[in-house]
Amino acid sequence: MSKTKLYESKRMDNKMGNFEEKYSVKNISVNLKHYRVTHNKRQMEMAEMLEMNYQNYSKMERGCYQPSLRKFLEVCNRLCVTPNELLEISRKE
């Protein structure tokens, strides 16, 4: 492999590493809880607002349940947030 291609490959790996560090499905739970607390809502209210079972919402907030892509996008839409906002590493941890 030429030096140029090797450099480009390493640079791309670094970019993907930064992306993976900044965005993760694991961050959904922390960001959901932060959203709920800052909006003074209880888990039951959030579940009703998102039209989902209370137990599933609770599991999602604890990180025990990862929503399907369809449900994830639905949650983003109902909360008026972008997918990146729920996937991004929370600065409020």
C-alpha positions as a printed NumPy array, in Angstrom:
array([[  0.   ,   0.   ,   0.   ],
       [  1.355,   3.431,  -0.887],
       [  2.139,   5.944,   1.849],
       [ -0.691,   8.196,   0.637],
       [ -3.305,   5.434,   0.806],
       [ -2.029,   4.31 ,   4.198],
       [ -2.251,   7.9  ,   5.505],
       [ -5.781,   8.303,   4.104],
       [ -6.82 ,   4.995,   5.668],
       [ -5.503,   6.027,   9.106],
       [ -7.15 ,   9.44 ,   8.775],
       [-10.504,   7.804,   7.969],
       [-10.117,   5.442,  10.966],
       [ -9.495,   8.463,  13.208],
       [-12.62 ,  10.195,  11.892],
       [-14.74 ,   7.106,  12.493],
       [-13.243,   6.728,  15.969],
       [-14.228,  10.299,  16.79 ],
       [-17.721,   9.68 ,  15.442],
       [-18.109,   6.498,  17.471],
       [-16.877,   8.282,  20.606],
       [-19.28 ,  11.191,  20.134],
       [-22.426,   9.285,  19.083],
       [-23.698,   6.017,  20.502],
       [-26.976,   4.202,  21.113],
       [-25.791,   3.899,  24.721],
       [-26.294,   7.66 ,  25.116],
       [-30.046,   7.5  ,  24.464],
       [-30.815,   6.572,  28.076],
       [-28.778,   9.419,  29.599],
       [-30.174,  11.97 ,  27.157],
       [-33.777,  10.82 ,  27.626],
       [-33.467,  11.144,  31.373],
       [-31.859,  14.573,  31.021],
       [-34.695,  15.684,  28.731],
       [-37.307,  14.37 ,  31.19 ],
       [-35.739,  15.99 ,  34.249],
       [-35.191,  19.367,  32.559],
       [-38.838,  19.379,  31.438],
       [-40.081,  18.414,  34.928],
       [-41.811,  15.256,  33.768],
       [-42.261,  11.868,  35.407],
       [-41.508,   8.629,  33.569],
       [-45.23 ,   7.905,  33.327],
       [-45.839,  11.28 ,  31.643],
       [-43.013,  10.674,  29.182],
       [-44.389,   7.234,  28.332],
       [-47.833,   8.722,  27.697],
       [-46.375,  11.541,  25.603],
       [-44.42 ,   9.012,  23.534],
       [-47.415,   6.686,  23.339],
       [-45.503,   3.75 ,  24.709],
       [-45.755,   1.34 ,  27.594],
       [-44.447,   2.79 ,  30.877],
       [-42.254,  -0.263,  31.541],
       [-40.632,  -0.004,  28.111],
       [-39.953,   3.697,  28.607],
       [-38.409,   2.967,  32.006],
       [-36.201,   0.251,  30.479],
       [-35.17 ,   2.604,  27.674],
       [-34.182,   5.297,  30.179],
       [-32.167,   2.745,  32.189],
       [-30.439,   1.472,  29.052],
       [-31.989,  -2.004,  29.292],
       [-34.029,  -1.594,  26.106],
       [-32.914,  -0.183,  22.782],
       [-35.77 ,   0.987,  20.588],
       [-36.1  ,  -0.053,  16.975],
       [-35.066,   2.552,  14.427],
       [-38.72 ,   3.311,  13.739],
       [-39.475,   3.843,  17.454],
       [-36.278,   5.855,  17.932],
       [-37.246,   8.252,  15.13 ],
       [-40.774,   8.468,  16.525],
       [-39.368,   9.424,  19.944],
       [-37.172,  12.103,  18.337],
       [-40.15 ,  13.474,  16.431],
       [-42.423,  13.629,  19.49 ],
       [-39.734,  15.296,  21.611],
       [-38.812,  17.713,  18.786],
       [-35.147,  16.728,  18.953],
       [-32.78 ,  15.461,  16.288],
       [-31.493,  11.883,  16.378],
       [-28.017,  13.317,  16.986],
       [-29.231,  15.022,  20.145],
       [-30.294,  11.692,  21.647],
       [-27.223,   9.824,  20.392],
       [-24.631,  12.427,  21.321],
       [-22.523,  12.099,  24.445],
       [-24.264,  14.154,  27.077],
       [-22.313,  17.028,  28.538],
       [-24.671,  17.029,  31.517],
       [-23.608,  13.622,  32.912]])
